[in-house]
Amino acid sequence: MVAAMDLDLSQDEKALRARARSFARDIARPRAAAIDRDEQYPWDVVKALGQAGFLGMTMPQALGGQARSFLDAVLVIEEMAKVCTVTARIVVETNMGAISTVMAYGSEAQKQLAAPLVVEGDKPAICITEPDAGSDASAIATRADKRGNTYIVNGKKHWITGAGVSQLHLIFARVFDERGEELGIGGFLAVRDKTKGLRVGKREQTMGLRGMPEGEIILENMEVPATMTLLPPSGFRHGFADLMNAYNSQRVGAGTVAMGVAAGALDLALEWAKKREQFGRPLGEFQGLQWMLADMATQLTAARLMLYQAARSHGDNGSFPDPMLAAQAKIFASETAIKIVNDALQIFGARGYSRELPLERMARDVRMFTIGGGTAQVLRTLVASKMLGWKLPQTRDGYAPKPPMRDAAE
């Protein structure tokens, strides 16, 4: 096994990582192939994760969590992803994304609703993506109309992670007052089995991550009490950007899953290079393969460094990791992971292409992470926007006006 750098981890963090590694070895790994083959959500693994204290780690202790950091969650996610991508995704979704948004912006009643669900094993779902609103999240058409103390929500979401297994849903919609005037975009909390008008549509037939359902959420006159409106301090008009901050933690989580898959693939390739012999000597004695392994390890270390830095940045940026660091880490980790997994499969030759080994599953699973939670292309625009200090819209209206050129001497 390739040793992970400690990077100044505390003794508590090292102990947490060791516990996660044992869980991954003893519980997650034996179930991984069946989860993929049967395309069934692993409720037994979820129960074990809860018993081990890996669900809701980042929530406050008063709400049943452990008040752990995003870095703590990253350490656990990586160990799970080495052997089972679906298990790693469950840890992401129960510590980052929707639940961290509720903890940051939610009322006390909303936190009291969400926290017990997560501790008991629910994977909250973020419902933004629509048939005509993918990378352009601001183009959502789902509509929430105020009627007294209730909002009536209509629309269709798709590619919703956890559709059909998630109870808690954070639903993004355009908000209209009782006069029909649009106020902006807001978030609404709904519990599937308790909210009238929320139903699950078709499930997507995915290439990988088959044990984690992706599907439609259909909202037909869904009734949400006004008290379940998740409203950041900046309000409806400017609150969309605040709500989207959830993706900063989600992106760190997604990048960590990709990095963890790559780490698991490298472990397998290294072990194989030591014991597999061709031409009368181990594969590891061939310089071409030595250089492949060295590059894989170097790229993996760089990805891990970026993800740790992004995870640790949340203290400098309020409740969520720094958006630029999160975007850069996800871009690099997700793209690097695809290459590392493919190279690991190559080292195994035909055996790597067989479904009897986990590498073909890893190759299918890891391909998702340059797409979900912000494509690599959109995230590059985000990074460039931060670098230039400009707002770079993608609409036909064009880019922000270019500032006047200054004399080089200035």
C-alpha positions in Angstrom: 0.0 0.0 0.0 1.2 3.5 -0.8 1.5 5.4 2.4 -0.6 8.6 2.6 1.3 11.7 3.7 0.4 12.8 7.2 0.6 16.5 6.4 0.7 17.6 10.0 -2.3 15.6 11.0 -3.0 15.5 14.7 -3.1 12.3 16.7 -6.9 12.4 16.7 -7.0 12.8 13.0 -4.6 9.9 12.5 -6.7 7.8 14.8 -9.9 8.7 12.9 -8.2 7.8 9.6 -7.1 4.4 11.1 -10.7 3.7 12.2 -12.0 4.6 8.7 -9.4 2.3 7.1 -10.4 -0.6 9.3 -14.1 0.0 8.5 -13.3 0.1 4.8 -11.3 -3.1 4.9 -13.8 -5.1 7.0 -17.2 -3.8 6.0 -17.1 -1.6 2.8 -14.8 -3.7 0.7 -16.6 -7.0 1.0 -19.9 -5.4 -0.1 -18.5 -3.2 -3.0 -18.9 -5.6 -5.9 -22.4 -6.7 -4.9 -23.5 -3.1 -4.5 -22.4 -2.3 -8.0 -23.8 -5.6 -9.5 -27.2 -5.4 -7.8 -27.5 -1.6 -8.2 -29.0 -1.5 -4.7 -28.5 1.2 -2.1 -26.5 -0.4 0.8 -28.7 0.2 3.8 -26.7 -2.4 5.8 -23.5 -0.3 5.2 -25.4 2.9 6.1 -26.3 1.3 9.4 -22.8 0.3 10.1 -21.5 3.8 9.2 -23.9 5.3 11.7 -22.8 2.8 14.4 -19.2 3.8 13.7 -20.0 7.5 14.0 -19.2 8.4 10.4 -22.6 10.0 9.7 -23.1 13.7 10.5 -19.6 14.1 11.9 -19.5 17.7 10.9 -22.7 18.7 12.7 -22.6 20.3 16.1 -22.5 18.0 19.1 -25.8 19.5 20.4 -27.5 18.1 17.3 -26.0 14.6 17.5 -22.9 15.3 15.5 -19.2 15.5 16.6 -18.4 19.0 15.5 -15.6 17.6 13.3 -13.9 19.5 10.5 -14.3 19.1 6.8 -10.7 17.7 6.8 -11.8 15.0 9.2 -14.6 14.1 6.8 -12.0 14.1 3.9 -9.8 11.6 5.8 -12.7 9.2 6.2 -14.0 9.7 2.6 -10.6 8.8 1.1 -10.3 5.5 3.0 -13.9 4.5 2.0 -13.3 5.5 -1.7 -10.2 3.2 -1.9 -12.5 0.2 -1.8 -16.1 1.4 -2.4 -17.1 4.6 -4.1 -20.8 4.4 -3.1 -19.8 4.1 0.6 -17.6 7.1 0.2 -20.4 9.1 -1.5 -22.6 8.3 1.5 -20.1 9.8 3.8 -19.8 12.9 1.6 -23.6 13.5 1.5 -24.1 13.0 5.2 -21.3 15.5 6.2 -21.2 18.1 3.3 -23.5 19.6 0.8 -27.1 19.9 1.8 -26.6 19.2 5.5 -23.8 21.7 5.8 -26.0 24.3 4.2 -28.8 23.6 6.7 -26.3 23.9 9.5 -24.9 27.2 8.2 -28.2 28.9 7.2 -31.0 27.0 8.7 -33.3 28.0 11.6 -33.2 26.0 14.8 -36.4 24.2 13.7 -34.8 23.3 10.4 -31.7 22.0 12.1 -33.8 20.0 14.5 -35.6 18.5 11.5 -32.5 17.6 9.5 -30.0 16.4 12.1 -31.9 13.4 13.5 -32.6 12.2 9.9 -28.9 12.2 9.1 -27.8 10.6 12.3 -30.4 7.8 11.7 -28.9 7.2 8.2 -30.6 9.6 5.8 -28.6 11.0 2.8 -29.9 14.5 2.2 -30.4 15.4 -1.5 -29.6 18.7 -3.2 -32.3 19.3 -5.8 -31.0 21.9 -8.3 -30.4 20.3 -11.7 -33.3 20.3 -14.2 -33.7 19.2 -17.8 -32.8 22.7 -19.0 -30.7 23.8 -16.1 -27.4 21.8 -15.7 -24.2 23.8 -15.5 -26.4 26.9 -15.7 -28.0 26.4 -12.3 -29.5 29.9 -12.4 -31.8 28.9 -15.3 -34.0 26.7 -13.0 -37.7 26.8 -13.9 -39.1 25.2 -10.7 -41.4 27.8 -9.2 -42.5 28.4 -5.6 -45.6 30.6 -5.1 -46.5 32.0 -1.7 -49.9 31.3 -0.5 -50.3 32.6 3.0 -48.0 30.7 5.3 -47.3 28.1 2.6 -45.3 27.9 -0.7 -46.7 25.9 -3.6 -43.9 24.4 -5.5 -44.0 23.0 -9.1 -41.3 21.7 -11.3 -39.1 18.8 -12.2 -35.6 18.0 -11.0 -33.4 15.3 -12.6 -30.0 13.7 -11.9 -30.7 14.0 -8.3 -28.3 11.9 -6.2 -30.3 9.7 -3.8 -33.6 10.0 -5.6 -35.8 7.4 -4.0 -33.7 6.7 -0.9 -33.3 10.3 0.4 -35.8 11.6 2.9 -34.6 15.2 3.3 -34.5 17.3 0.1 -33.1 20.8 -0.3 -35.0 22.1 -3.3 -34.0 25.2 -5.2 -36.8 27.2 -6.8 -37.7 30.6 -8.2 -39.7 32.4 -5.5 -42.8 34.5 -6.2 -44.8 36.5 -3.7 -48.6 36.5 -3.5 -48.8 39.2 -6.2 -46.8 37.1 -8.6 -43.6 39.2 -8.4 -40.4 37.2 -8.5 -38.3 37.7 -5.4 -35.2 35.6 -6.4 -34.1 32.0 -5.9 -34.5 30.2 -2.6 -34.1 26.8 -1.0 -36.9 24.8 0.6 -36.6 21.8 2.9 -39.0 18.9 2.2 -39.2 15.4 3.7 -40.2 12.9 1.0 -42.6 10.7 3.0 -44.2 13.7 4.8 -44.5 16.4 2.1 -47.5 16.4 -0.1 -46.8 16.7 -3.8 -43.2 15.4 -3.8 -42.7 12.1 -5.8 -39.8 10.2 -7.3 -39.7 9.7 -11.1 -37.6 7.5 -13.2 -34.2 6.3 -12.2 -31.2 7.0 -14.5 -29.3 4.0 -15.8 -25.8 5.0 -15.0 -22.4 3.9 -16.2 -21.0 3.7 -12.7 -21.8 4.4 -9.0 -24.7 2.0 -9.6 -25.6 1.6 -6.0 -26.3 5.3 -5.6 -29.5 6.1 -7.4 -29.7 9.1 -9.7 -33.2 10.1 -10.7 -36.1 12.5 -11.1 -37.8 14.4 -8.3 -41.2 15.6 -9.5 -42.9 18.5 -7.6 -46.7 18.8 -8.2 -48.3 21.5 -6.1 -45.9 20.5 -3.4 -46.9 22.3 -0.2 -44.0 23.6 1.9 -44.6 25.6 5.1 -42.9 29.1 5.0 -41.0 28.0 8.1 -39.1 25.5 5.8 -37.7 28.2 3.6 -33.9 28.1 3.9 -33.1 31.7 3.6 -29.5 33.0 3.9 -28.9 36.4 5.5 -28.7 38.1 2.1 -32.3 37.1 1.3 -34.0 35.8 -1.8 -32.6 38.5 -4.2 -28.9 37.7 -3.5 -29.2 34.5 -1.5 -28.7 32.1 -4.4 -24.9 32.6 -4.3 -24.9 31.9 -0.6 -26.9 28.7 -1.1 -24.6 27.6 -3.9 -21.7 27.8 -1.3 -22.9 24.3 -0.4 -21.1 23.1 -3.5 -17.7 24.3 -2.1 -17.8 21.6 0.5 -19.5 19.2 -2.0 -16.7 19.7 -4.5 -14.1 19.0 -1.9 -16.0 15.8 -1.0 -16.3 14.8 -4.7 -12.7 15.4 -5.4 -11.7 13.3 -2.4 -13.8 10.4 -3.6 -12.0 10.6 -7.0 -8.6 10.8 -5.2 -9.5 7.9 -2.9 -10.5 5.7 -5.9 -7.1 6.6 -7.5 -5.3 5.7 -4.3 -7.0 2.4 -4.2 -6.2 1.7 -7.8 -2.5 2.6 -7.2 -2.3 0.2 -4.2 -3.6 -2.6 -6.4 -1.2 -1.8 -9.3 1.8 -1.6 -6.9 1.1 -4.9 -5.4 0.6 -6.5 -8.8 3.9 -5.0 -10.1 5.8 -6.7 -7.3 4.3 -10.2 -7.7 3.5 -10.5 -11.4 6.4 -11.9 -13.4 6.9 -11.7 -17.2 10.1 -12.5 -19.1 11.4 -14.1 -15.9 11.2 -11.0 -13.6 8.6 -8.9 -11.8 6.9 -6.2 -13.7 8.3 -3.7 -11.2 11.8 -4.3 -12.6 10.8 -2.8 -16.0 11.6 0.9 -16.2 8.6 1.8 -18.3 6.3 0.6 -15.5 8.5 2.1 -12.8 8.0 5.5 -14.4 4.2 4.9 -14.6 4.0 4.1 -10.9 6.2 7.1 -10.0 4.0 9.5 -12.0 0.8 8.0 -10.5 2.2 8.5 -6.9 3.3 12.0 -7.7 0.0 13.0 -9.1 -1.9 11.4 -6.2 0.2 13.3 -3.7 -0.4 16.6 -5.4 -4.2 15.9 -5.5 -4.2 15.0 -1.8 -2.3 18.2 -0.9 -4.8 20.4 -2.8 -7.8 18.7 -1.2 -6.4 18.9 2.3 -5.7 22.6 1.7 -9.2 23.2 0.4 -10.8 21.3 3.3 -8.8 23.3 5.8 -9.7 26.6 4.2 -13.3 26.7 5.6 -12.1 28.6 8.7 -10.9 31.4 6.4 -14.2 31.6 4.5 -16.9 31.2 7.0 -18.9 28.0 7.0 -17.6 26.6 3.7 -14.2 25.9 2.0 -12.7 28.6 -0.2 -14.5 28.5 -3.6 -11.3 28.8 -5.7 -9.4 26.2 -3.7 -12.3 23.9 -3.8 -12.7 24.3 -7.6 -9.0 23.8 -8.3 -8.8 20.8 -6.1 -11.8 19.1 -7.7 -10.5 19.9 -11.2 -7.1 18.4 -10.6 -8.2 15.5 -8.4 -11.0 14.3 -10.7 -8.9 14.5 -13.9 -5.8 13.0 -12.3 -7.9 10.2 -10.8 -9.1 9.1 -14.3 -5.6 8.9 -15.5 -4.3 7.0 -12.5 -7.1 4.5 -12.6 -6.6 3.9 -16.3 -2.8 3.5 -15.8 -3.5 1.0 -13.0 -5.8 -1.0 -15.2 -3.1 -0.9 -18.0 -0.5 -2.4 -15.6 -2.8 -5.3 -15.0 -3.3 -5.9 -18.7 -6.2 -8.2 -19.6 -6.9 -9.0 -15.9 -7.6 -5.3 -15.2 -10.3 -5.4 -17.9 -12.1 -8.3 -16.1 -15.1 -7.8 -13.9 -13.4 -10.2 -11.4 -11.2 -7.3 -10.3 -12.4 -3.9 -9.0 -10.4 -1.9 -11.5 -13.1 -1.9 -14.2 -15.6 -0.7 -11.6 -13.2 2.0 -10.4 -12.8 3.2 -14.0 -16.6 3.5 -14.5 -17.1 5.1 -11.1 -14.3 7.7 -11.3 -15.5 9.0 -14.6 -18.4 10.8 -12.9 -16.3 13.3 -11.0 -15.3 15.6 -13.8 -19.1 16.0 -14.4 -21.1 16.0 -11.2 -21.0 19.0 -8.8 -19.6 21.3 -11.5 -18.0 20.2 -14.7 -14.3 20.6 -15.0 -14.9 23.2 -17.7 -17.3 25.3 -15.7 -15.0 25.2 -12.7 -12.1 26.4 -14.8 -14.2 29.5 -15.7 -14.9 30.0 -11.9 -11.1 29.9 -11.2 -10.4 32.3 -14.1 -13.2 34.6 -12.8 -11.5 34.7 -9.4 -8.1 35.3 -10.9 -9.3 38.2 -13.1 -11.6 39.7 -10.6 -14.4 39.7 -13.2 -17.8 38.2 -13.4 -17.7 36.0 -16.4 -21.3 35.2 -17.5 -21.8 32.4 -20.0 -24.9 33.9 -21.6 -25.2 35.4 -25.1 -25.0 38.9 -23.5 -21.3 38.3 -23.4 -18.6 38.7 -20.9 -18.2 41.6 -18.4 -16.7 44.7 -20.1 -13.0 44.6 -20.3 -11.4 47.3 -18.1 -9.4 49.9 -19.8 -5.8 49.0 -20.5 -3.2 50.6 -18.3 0.2 51.8 -19.3 2.8 49.1 -18.5 4.7 51.6 -16.4 1.8 51.9 -14.0 
